[in-house]
Amino acid sequence: MLFCFSFACSQTLQISGSTSDEQEIIDATNYKKSHENIKSIVDELTALQKAFFNIGYFDASYSKLEKVNDSIYQSTFSLNRKYTSLKITYNSDDLDASLLNAFNLEYTDTHFKITPENLTPFLEAIVENFQNTGNPFAEVQLQNIKKRDDIILADLNIKITEKRRLDKIIIKGYEKFPKSYTKHYLRLTSKIFNKEEITKQTKRIDQLPFARQIKDPELLFTKDSTTLYIYIEKVKSNFFDGFIGFNSNEDTGNLKLNGYLDLKLTNNLNAGEQFNLLWKNDGNKQTKFLADLKIPYVFNSPLGINAGLDIFKRDSLFTIINTKFKTFYQINQNNQVHVGIQQIESNNLLDDNTNTAIDDYKSFFTTAGYTFSKRNSNYSIFPDKVIVSLEGQLGTRKNNAEKNQQTKFSFTGNYLWELNNRNFIYINNTSEALISDAYLTNEKFRLGGIQSIRGFNENSLEATLYSTVNTEYRYILSRNSYVHSIIDFTYLQDDLTQTDVKLYGFGFGLGIRSKSGLLKINYAVGKTNNSAIKLSESKVHISLSTSF
C-alpha cells in the first residue's frame, strides 16, 4: 500500500521520432518526461508542438497518445520539412516601418522576410503597437498561406477598429482618493487608449505616500465608451518622530537633555495635503518652531501652494522669524519646480549694542527651485530611494538704514544604493551658501546634530557656506531591524570671522521597527581637523518614528 501511495500517481511520457534524425531533435528539447496526470502529458505535447512551430517545423504533428502500461504513455512526433523563412506580403499603410526596423527585417514596400523564430514575437509586437495607439481590439492574421520549397508565402491581414479614448476612471476601494490626483497626477482621461501608458501611469500610485494599488487595473469596453477601474487602498501616512539626546557639558561634565518633536500629517482631508509641525530644543537654550503647509493641485488645477513659518530663538541673543510662500508645479510623479517669496525678520535681544555682529534686520527674497524624488517600494524600512533638491534666492537685507544685495543657494541630494537584499550604502549631501557684502551672526546658517553632522551639538556650528556629506553602510539584520555605520564630513566657511574648518563625525547606529514605529539609536563622536577624538564628548541620539 505504501508503494502504491508513493508511486502510482507518477506518469511517464515517451516521445518517439519518425526517423533517427527527428529522434535526436526531439531528445535535444529535454521535454518533461515525468507527470502527475494525463492532462499534464497532453499539455506537454501541445507545448512541444508549438516549440517546433517556432523553429520552422510548421507541419509537425503527433500521434494519438497510447497507454503502454499503468505508468507509461507514448506518442510519435513527425516533424517533416523545416522551413527556414517566411515571405509575407503586407500593406505599408497598416504596418509601422519602425517595427520592421526593430526586428532587423529585410523588407520592401510590399513584402518582408522573417525567420520562424521571430514570427510570433513580431506578430505580438504588431498587436501591442496597435493597443498602444488606440486600437485595443486589433487582430493580426496570416492568410493565403502557401509553401514553396523551404519558404512559406503568406499575406498579412491586420484588422483594426475605430480608435478609442479613455473616457472615465473609477476608483475602487479608496473612493475618496483625491480627484485632482486622478486628473493631474495620472493624466489618462480623454487620451487615446494606450495600454502601455495605462500600466505605466497606474504604477505611479505606488509612489504616493498615502495610497497603493491592491490589484491590477481593469478595463470595461462598451460600444460607446472605455472605462478604467483602479483598485486602491489608503495607506497610513501620518508621521510622528521624536528623539531624546544626551550630551556632556564641557565645563561641568554633567549630562544635558535635548530633543525634538516632528509631526507630519498627510492626506487627512483626502486632498493629498501635507502639514508639518516641528519643535526642537537642543538643551543649550536654543529653540526652533516650524509650521509648514503644502497643498497640491489647488482648485483642481496643476498648481499647488506651500506656506511656512519658521521661528528660531537663541538664548537671550536674538530671534529670527522666517515666513515663506511658494507655488509649485508637479511635472510628473518625480519632478517638481517652484517659485516663491521669503521674508525674514530678526531682532537683537541684547540690552546693549556691544556685539555689533548681531543686529535687527529684515530680508526679502524671491526664490526658484527644482526637486526630484523617488520612493523605494521594495523596502518600507528605507522609504526614499533618491531625493535631489535645488533652490536659488535673490534678495536684499536692510539693517540700520543699510541695504545689502544678497544671494542664497541650497542643495540637498541623497541616494540609497542596494548592493543586495541585505547590504546598502546611503549617501547624503547638504550644501548652502550665502553671498553678501556684509554679514551678521543672526543670519548665518546653523548646523550640527542628528539632522546634519552627527557627533556635534544641535546648531552649535555657524557658517556662511558649508557642505556636509553623510554616509552610512547599512546591513539588514531582519525584516524589521538593521545596523549602520556613521561617517560624516563637513566643510564650513565663516566669512564674518574669516575662518574655515573641516569637521568629522564617526559612529554607528541601530534601527528597529515594531508596532510602535521605527526606533533609531545613534552613537557618534565628532572631531575637527585640528583636534583629537574625545570619547567624553560623544553624543547618543534616540528617536522614535511612528506612522498612524
C-alpha positions as CSV (number, residue, x, y, z in Angstrom):
1,M,0.0,0.0,0.0
2,L,2.8,2.4,0.8
3,F,4.5,1.6,-2.5
4,C,1.3,2.4,-4.4
5,F,0.7,5.6,-2.5
6,S,4.2,6.9,-3.3
7,F,4.5,6.0,-7.0
8,A,1.1,5.1,-8.6
9,C,0.3,8.7,-9.4
10,S,3.6,9.2,-11.4
11,Q,3.1,9.1,-15.2
12,T,5.9,8.8,-17.7
13,L,5.8,10.3,-21.2
14,Q,7.8,8.7,-24.0
15,I,8.1,10.5,-27.4
16,S,9.4,8.8,-30.5
17,G,10.5,10.4,-33.7
18,S,9.6,9.2,-37.2
19,T,13.3,9.0,-38.1
20,S,16.5,8.7,-36.1
21,D,17.3,12.3,-37.1
22,E,14.0,13.5,-35.7
23,Q,14.6,11.5,-32.6
24,E,17.8,13.4,-31.9
25,I,16.0,16.7,-32.4
26,I,13.2,15.7,-30.1
27,D,15.6,14.4,-27.4
28,A,17.5,17.7,-27.6
29,T,14.4,19.6,-26.4
30,N,14.7,17.9,-23.0
31,Y,11.0,17.7,-22.8
32,K,9.4,16.9,-19.5
33,K,9.0,13.1,-19.0
34,S,7.5,12.8,-15.5
35,H,4.0,14.0,-15.0
36,E,1.3,13.9,-12.3
37,N,-1.7,13.2,-14.5
38,I,-2.8,12.8,-18.1
39,K,-3.7,16.5,-18.5
40,S,-0.1,17.4,-17.8
41,I,1.1,15.0,-20.5
42,V,-1.3,16.4,-23.1
43,D,-0.2,19.9,-22.2
44,E,3.4,18.9,-22.7
45,L,2.7,17.5,-26.2
46,T,0.9,20.7,-27.2
47,A,3.7,22.9,-25.8
48,L,6.3,20.8,-27.7
49,Q,4.4,21.1,-31.0
50,K,4.3,24.9,-30.5
51,A,8.0,24.9,-29.8
52,F,8.6,23.1,-33.1
53,F,6.4,25.5,-34.9
54,N,8.5,28.4,-33.6
55,I,11.7,27.0,-35.1
56,G,10.3,26.3,-38.5
57,Y,8.6,22.8,-38.3
58,F,5.2,24.1,-39.3
59,D,4.0,20.7,-40.4
60,A,4.9,19.0,-37.1
61,S,2.3,16.7,-35.7
62,Y,2.0,13.9,-33.1
63,S,0.0,10.7,-32.9
64,K,-2.7,9.8,-30.5
65,L,-1.5,9.2,-27.0
66,E,-1.1,5.4,-26.4
67,K,-1.0,3.8,-23.0
68,V,1.9,1.3,-22.8
69,N,1.2,0.3,-19.2
70,D,-0.2,1.8,-16.0
71,S,2.5,4.4,-15.7
72,I,3.9,4.9,-19.3
73,Y,2.3,6.8,-22.2
74,Q,3.7,7.1,-25.7
75,S,3.3,9.4,-28.7
76,T,5.1,9.7,-32.0
77,F,6.1,13.0,-33.5
78,S,6.5,13.7,-37.2
79,L,8.5,16.9,-37.8
80,N,8.5,16.8,-41.6
81,R,10.1,19.6,-43.5
82,K,11.8,22.5,-41.7
83,Y,11.1,25.9,-43.2
84,T,13.9,28.5,-43.0
85,S,12.0,31.7,-43.6
86,L,8.7,33.3,-44.5
87,K,8.0,35.9,-47.2
88,I,5.0,37.9,-46.2
89,T,3.1,40.4,-48.3
90,Y,1.7,43.4,-46.3
91,N,0.0,46.8,-46.7
92,S,2.6,49.5,-45.8
93,D,-0.3,51.9,-44.7
94,D,-1.2,49.5,-41.9
95,L,2.2,48.4,-40.7
96,D,4.6,50.8,-39.0
97,A,8.1,50.6,-40.6
98,S,9.7,51.1,-37.2
99,L,8.6,47.6,-36.2
100,L,10.3,46.2,-39.3
101,N,13.5,48.0,-38.4
102,A,13.3,47.0,-34.8
103,F,13.4,43.3,-35.8
104,N,16.1,44.0,-38.4
105,L,13.9,42.6,-41.2
106,E,14.7,42.7,-44.9
107,Y,11.7,44.5,-46.5
108,T,10.3,46.4,-49.4
109,D,7.1,48.5,-49.7
110,T,5.1,45.3,-50.4
111,H,6.7,42.4,-48.5
112,F,9.2,41.4,-45.9
113,K,11.2,38.3,-44.9
114,I,11.3,36.9,-41.4
115,T,12.6,33.7,-39.7
116,P,10.2,31.3,-37.9
117,E,11.9,32.2,-34.6
118,N,10.9,35.9,-34.9
119,L,7.4,35.3,-36.4
120,T,5.4,35.1,-33.1
121,P,7.3,37.9,-31.3
122,F,6.8,40.1,-34.4
123,L,3.1,39.5,-34.7
124,E,2.7,40.1,-30.9
125,A,4.6,43.4,-31.3
126,I,2.2,44.5,-34.1
127,V,-0.8,43.9,-31.8
128,E,0.9,45.6,-28.9
129,N,1.7,48.6,-31.1
130,F,-2.0,49.0,-32.1
131,Q,-3.1,48.6,-28.4
132,N,-0.8,51.5,-27.5
133,T,-2.2,53.7,-30.3
134,G,-6.0,53.4,-29.6
135,N,-6.9,50.0,-31.0
136,P,-7.2,47.5,-28.2
137,F,-9.1,45.0,-30.4
138,A,-6.7,44.9,-33.3
139,E,-6.3,41.4,-34.8
140,V,-3.4,40.1,-36.9
141,Q,-3.6,37.0,-39.1
142,L,-1.6,35.3,-41.8
143,Q,-3.8,34.4,-44.8
144,N,-3.4,32.7,-48.2
145,I,-0.5,30.5,-46.8
146,K,1.5,28.7,-49.5
147,K,4.6,26.5,-49.3
148,R,7.5,26.8,-51.8
149,D,10.5,24.5,-51.0
150,D,11.7,25.7,-47.6
151,I,9.9,29.1,-47.7
152,I,6.4,30.0,-46.5
153,L,4.4,32.6,-48.6
154,A,1.6,34.4,-46.9
155,D,-0.4,37.6,-46.7
156,L,-0.5,39.7,-43.5
157,N,-4.1,40.7,-42.7
158,I,-4.5,43.4,-40.0
159,K,-8.0,44.1,-38.7
160,I,-8.4,47.4,-36.8
161,T,-11.3,49.3,-35.5
162,E,-12.1,52.9,-34.8
163,K,-9.6,54.4,-32.3
164,R,-10.8,54.5,-28.7
165,R,-10.2,57.1,-25.9
166,L,-10.2,56.5,-22.2
167,D,-13.4,58.2,-21.2
168,K,-13.7,57.6,-17.5
169,I,-11.6,56.5,-14.5
170,I,-13.4,54.8,-11.5
171,I,-11.5,54.3,-8.2
172,K,-12.5,51.3,-6.2
173,G,-11.5,50.6,-2.6
174,Y,-10.4,54.1,-1.7
175,E,-13.4,56.0,-3.2
176,K,-12.2,59.3,-1.6
177,F,-8.9,59.2,-3.5
178,P,-8.3,62.9,-4.5
179,K,-9.9,63.6,-7.8
180,S,-7.2,66.2,-8.5
181,Y,-4.6,63.4,-8.5
182,T,-6.8,61.3,-10.9
183,K,-6.8,64.2,-13.3
184,H,-3.3,65.8,-13.0
185,Y,-1.2,63.0,-11.5
186,L,-2.4,60.1,-13.6
187,R,-3.1,62.2,-16.7
188,L,-5.0,59.5,-18.5
189,T,-8.6,60.7,-19.1
190,S,-9.5,61.7,-22.7
191,K,-6.3,60.4,-24.1
192,I,-6.0,58.0,-27.0
193,F,-6.2,54.5,-25.5
194,N,-2.7,53.2,-24.8
195,K,-2.3,50.0,-22.8
196,E,1.4,50.6,-22.1
197,E,0.7,54.1,-20.8
198,I,-2.1,53.0,-18.6
199,T,0.1,50.4,-17.0
200,K,2.9,52.9,-16.5
201,Q,0.7,55.6,-15.1
202,T,-1.2,53.5,-12.7
203,K,2.0,52.2,-11.2
204,R,2.7,55.8,-10.2
205,I,0.1,55.4,-7.5
206,D,2.6,53.3,-5.5
207,Q,4.9,56.3,-5.5
208,L,2.4,58.2,-3.4
209,P,2.9,58.0,0.4
210,F,-0.8,57.8,1.1
211,A,-2.1,55.2,-1.4
212,R,-1.2,52.0,-3.1
213,Q,-2.7,49.6,-5.6
214,I,-4.2,46.4,-4.3
215,K,-4.7,44.7,-7.7
216,D,-4.1,45.3,-11.3
217,P,-6.4,47.8,-13.0
218,E,-9.2,46.5,-15.2
219,L,-10.9,47.9,-18.4
220,L,-14.5,47.9,-19.3
221,F,-15.2,48.4,-23.1
222,T,-18.7,49.2,-24.2
223,K,-19.9,50.2,-27.6
224,D,-19.6,53.9,-26.9
225,S,-17.1,54.3,-24.0
226,T,-14.0,52.9,-22.3
227,T,-13.8,52.9,-18.5
228,L,-10.7,52.2,-16.4
229,Y,-11.2,50.7,-12.9
230,I,-8.3,51.2,-10.5
231,Y,-8.2,49.4,-7.2
232,I,-6.6,51.4,-4.4
233,E,-6.3,51.3,-0.6
234,K,-5.5,54.2,1.7
235,V,-2.1,53.9,3.5
236,K,-1.3,55.3,6.9
237,S,0.9,58.3,6.1
238,N,0.8,60.4,9.2
239,F,4.2,60.5,10.9
240,F,5.4,61.3,14.3
241,D,9.1,61.5,15.1
242,G,11.0,62.4,18.3
243,F,14.3,61.8,20.0
244,I,15.9,62.2,23.3
245,G,19.6,63.0,23.3
246,F,22.3,63.2,26.0
247,N,25.5,65.2,25.8
248,S,28.2,66.2,28.2
249,N,28.6,69.8,29.4
250,E,32.2,70.7,28.5
251,D,32.7,72.7,31.7
252,T,30.9,70.6,34.4
253,G,30.8,67.2,32.8
254,N,27.1,66.8,33.7
255,L,24.6,65.3,31.2
256,K,22.3,67.6,29.4
257,L,18.9,66.7,27.8
258,N,17.9,67.8,24.3
259,G,15.3,66.6,21.8
260,Y,12.7,67.4,19.2
261,L,9.2,66.6,18.1
262,D,8.3,66.3,14.4
263,L,4.7,65.8,13.3
264,K,3.8,65.3,9.7
265,L,0.1,65.0,8.8
266,T,-0.6,63.8,5.2
267,N,-3.9,63.5,3.3
268,N,-6.2,63.6,6.3
269,L,-8.6,65.8,4.2
270,N,-8.3,63.4,1.2
271,A,-6.7,66.2,-0.9
272,G,-3.1,65.0,-0.8
273,E,-2.2,67.9,1.5
274,Q,0.8,67.8,3.9
275,F,1.1,69.7,7.2
276,N,4.4,69.6,9.1
277,L,4.9,70.8,12.7
278,L,8.4,70.8,14.3
279,W,9.6,71.8,17.7
280,K,13.2,71.4,18.7
281,N,15.2,72.3,21.8
282,D,18.8,71.4,21.8
283,G,19.4,71.8,25.6
284,N,21.6,74.8,25.1
285,K,18.9,77.5,25.3
286,Q,18.1,77.2,21.6
287,T,14.5,76.7,20.4
288,K,13.1,76.2,17.0
289,F,9.4,76.1,15.9
290,L,8.3,75.4,12.3
291,A,4.9,75.0,10.7
292,D,4.5,74.2,7.0
293,L,1.5,73.5,4.8
294,K,1.6,72.1,1.3
295,I,-1.5,71.7,-0.8
296,P,-1.1,70.2,-4.4
297,Y,-3.5,70.8,-7.3
298,V,-5.3,73.8,-5.8
299,F,-8.9,74.2,-7.2
300,N,-8.2,71.1,-9.3
301,S,-5.5,73.0,-11.2
302,P,-2.0,71.7,-12.0
303,L,-0.5,74.2,-9.5
304,G,0.0,73.8,-5.7
305,I,0.9,76.1,-2.9
306,N,3.3,75.9,0.0
307,A,3.3,78.2,3.0
308,G,5.5,78.1,6.1
309,L,6.5,79.8,9.3
310,D,9.9,79.2,11.0
311,I,10.8,80.7,14.3
312,F,14.2,80.4,15.9
313,K,15.4,81.8,19.3
314,R,18.9,81.6,20.7
315,D,19.0,82.2,24.4
316,S,18.8,86.0,25.1
317,L,20.8,86.9,21.9
318,F,18.3,87.1,19.0
319,T,15.2,85.7,17.4
320,I,14.5,85.0,13.7
321,I,11.1,84.8,12.1
322,N,11.1,83.3,8.6
323,T,7.9,83.2,6.5
324,K,7.6,81.8,3.0
325,F,5.1,81.3,0.3
326,K,5.7,79.2,-2.8
327,T,3.6,77.9,-5.7
328,F,4.8,74.7,-7.4
329,Y,4.1,72.7,-10.5
330,Q,4.3,68.9,-10.4
331,I,5.8,68.0,-13.8
332,N,5.3,64.3,-13.1
333,Q,5.5,61.9,-10.1
334,N,9.2,62.5,-9.6
335,N,9.8,66.1,-10.8
336,Q,8.6,69.4,-9.3
337,V,9.5,73.1,-9.9
338,H,8.6,76.0,-7.7
339,V,8.8,79.8,-7.4
340,G,8.0,81.9,-4.4
341,I,8.9,84.7,-1.9
342,Q,10.5,84.6,1.5
343,Q,10.6,87.2,4.3
344,I,13.0,87.1,7.3
345,E,12.8,89.4,10.3
346,S,15.4,89.2,13.1
347,N,15.5,91.0,16.4
348,N,18.5,91.7,18.6
349,L,17.6,90.8,22.2
350,L,20.8,92.1,23.8
351,D,20.3,95.0,26.2
352,D,23.4,96.8,24.9
353,N,24.9,97.1,21.5
354,T,28.4,96.0,22.2
355,N,28.0,93.0,19.9
356,T,27.9,94.7,16.5
357,A,27.7,91.4,14.7
358,I,24.1,90.9,16.0
359,D,21.6,93.5,14.7
360,D,17.9,93.9,13.8
361,Y,17.3,93.3,10.2
362,K,14.7,92.5,7.6
363,S,15.3,90.5,4.4
364,F,13.1,89.8,1.4
365,F,13.9,87.1,-1.2
366,T,12.4,85.7,-4.4
367,T,13.0,82.0,-4.8
368,A,13.0,79.4,-7.5
369,G,13.8,75.7,-7.2
370,Y,13.6,72.1,-8.5
371,T,13.0,68.8,-6.7
372,F,13.4,65.3,-7.9
373,S,12.3,62.4,-5.6
374,K,11.7,58.7,-6.0
375,R,10.3,56.4,-3.3
376,N,11.7,52.9,-2.6
377,S,8.8,50.5,-3.0
378,N,10.9,47.4,-2.2
379,Y,12.0,48.2,1.4
380,S,9.5,50.1,3.6
381,I,12.2,50.4,6.3
382,F,14.1,52.7,3.8
383,P,11.2,54.7,2.2
384,D,13.3,57.0,0.0
385,K,15.4,55.9,-3.0
386,V,16.6,59.3,-4.2
387,I,16.0,62.9,-3.5
388,V,17.6,65.9,-5.2
389,S,16.6,69.5,-4.3
390,L,18.0,72.7,-5.7
391,E,17.0,76.3,-4.8
392,G,18.3,79.8,-5.5
393,Q,17.3,83.0,-3.8
394,L,17.8,86.7,-4.7
395,G,17.0,89.5,-2.3
396,T,18.0,92.3,0.0
397,R,18.7,92.7,3.7
398,K,18.0,96.0,5.5
399,N,19.6,97.0,8.8
400,N,20.5,100.3,10.4
401,A,19.5,102.1,7.2
402,E,21.9,99.9,5.3
403,K,20.8,97.8,2.3
404,N,22.7,94.8,1.1
405,Q,22.1,92.7,-2.0
406,Q,22.2,89.0,-1.1
407,T,22.1,85.7,-2.9
408,K,21.5,82.2,-1.4
409,F,22.0,78.8,-2.9
410,S,21.0,75.4,-1.3
411,F,21.3,71.8,-2.5
412,T,20.2,68.6,-0.9
413,G,20.8,65.2,-2.5
414,N,20.7,61.7,-1.2
415,Y,20.8,58.2,-2.8
416,L,20.4,54.7,-1.5
417,W,22.4,52.0,-3.3
418,E,21.1,48.5,-3.0
419,L,24.1,46.1,-3.2
420,N,21.9,43.1,-2.5
421,N,18.9,42.3,-0.3
422,R,20.9,42.9,2.9
423,N,23.6,45.4,2.1
424,F,23.0,49.1,1.3
425,I,25.1,52.2,1.0
426,Y,23.4,55.6,1.8
427,I,25.0,58.9,0.9
428,N,23.6,62.4,1.5
429,N,24.9,65.9,0.7
430,T,23.6,69.1,2.1
431,S,25.2,72.4,1.0
432,E,24.2,76.1,1.5
433,A,25.9,79.4,0.6
434,L,25.1,83.0,1.5
435,I,26.7,85.7,-0.7
436,S,26.7,89.2,0.6
437,D,28.9,92.3,1.0
438,A,28.4,92.2,4.8
439,Y,27.3,89.5,7.3
440,L,25.6,89.3,10.6
441,T,25.7,86.5,13.2
442,N,22.0,86.1,13.3
443,E,21.7,85.4,9.5
444,K,24.3,82.7,9.3
445,F,23.4,79.1,8.7
446,R,23.3,76.9,11.8
447,L,24.1,73.2,11.7
448,G,25.2,70.2,13.9
449,G,23.3,67.3,15.3
450,I,21.4,64.3,14.1
451,Q,19.9,66.1,11.1
452,S,23.3,67.4,9.8
453,I,26.7,66.3,11.0
454,R,26.5,63.8,13.8
455,G,28.7,63.9,16.8
456,F,28.2,67.7,17.4
457,N,25.6,69.6,19.4
458,E,22.5,70.8,17.8
459,N,23.0,74.2,16.0
460,S,26.4,74.6,17.6
461,L,28.1,75.4,14.3
462,E,27.7,78.6,12.2
463,A,28.7,79.3,8.6
464,T,28.1,81.5,5.6
465,L,29.0,78.5,3.4
466,Y,29.0,74.8,4.2
467,S,28.8,71.4,2.7
468,T,28.0,68.2,4.7
469,V,28.4,64.7,3.4
470,N,26.7,61.9,5.5
471,T,27.4,58.3,4.7
472,E,26.1,55.0,6.1
473,Y,26.8,51.4,5.3
474,R,23.5,49.6,6.3
475,Y,23.1,45.9,7.0
476,I,19.7,44.4,7.4
477,L,19.6,42.0,10.3
478,S,16.0,41.0,9.7
479,R,12.9,42.4,8.0
480,N,12.4,44.9,10.9
481,S,16.0,45.7,12.0
482,Y,19.3,47.0,10.7
483,V,22.6,48.4,11.8
484,H,24.7,51.0,10.1
485,S,27.9,52.9,10.3
486,I,28.3,56.7,10.6
487,I,30.9,58.6,8.7
488,D,30.2,62.3,8.2
489,F,32.3,65.2,6.9
490,T,31.6,68.9,6.8
491,Y,33.5,71.8,5.3
492,L,32.3,75.1,6.7
493,Q,33.4,78.7,6.0
494,D,32.5,81.7,8.0
495,D,33.1,85.0,6.1
496,L,32.2,87.0,9.2
497,T,35.0,85.7,11.3
498,Q,37.2,84.8,8.3
499,T,37.6,81.2,9.4
500,D,37.1,77.8,7.7
501,V,37.2,74.4,9.3
502,K,36.8,70.7,8.4
503,L,34.7,68.6,10.7
504,Y,34.3,64.8,11.0
505,G,31.7,62.6,12.7
506,F,32.2,58.8,13.3
507,G,29.9,56.3,15.0
508,F,27.3,53.6,14.5
509,G,23.6,53.2,14.8
510,L,20.7,50.7,15.1
511,G,17.2,50.8,13.7
512,I,14.4,48.6,15.0
513,R,10.8,48.6,13.6
514,S,8.0,47.5,15.8
515,K,4.3,48.1,16.1
516,S,5.1,51.3,17.9
517,G,7.2,52.6,15.0
518,L,10.9,52.8,13.9
519,L,13.3,53.2,16.8
520,K,16.7,54.6,16.0
521,I,19.7,54.8,18.3
522,N,22.8,56.6,17.1
523,Y,26.2,56.9,18.8
524,A,28.6,59.4,17.3
525,V,31.7,61.4,18.2
526,G,32.9,64.5,16.4
527,K,36.3,66.0,15.7
528,T,37.8,68.9,13.9
529,N,40.9,68.8,11.7
530,N,43.0,70.3,14.5
531,S,41.8,68.2,17.4
532,A,41.8,64.6,18.5
533,I,38.7,62.4,19.1
534,K,37.4,62.8,22.7
535,L,35.0,60.0,23.6
536,S,33.9,62.1,26.6
537,E,32.2,64.5,24.1
538,S,30.4,61.7,22.2
539,K,26.7,62.0,21.5
540,V,23.9,59.5,21.9
541,H,20.7,60.2,19.9
542,I,17.5,58.2,20.4
543,S,14.5,58.8,18.1
544,L,11.1,57.0,17.6
545,S,9.3,57.5,14.3
546,T,5.7,56.3,14.3
547,S,3.2,56.2,11.4
548,F,-0.5,56.5,12.2
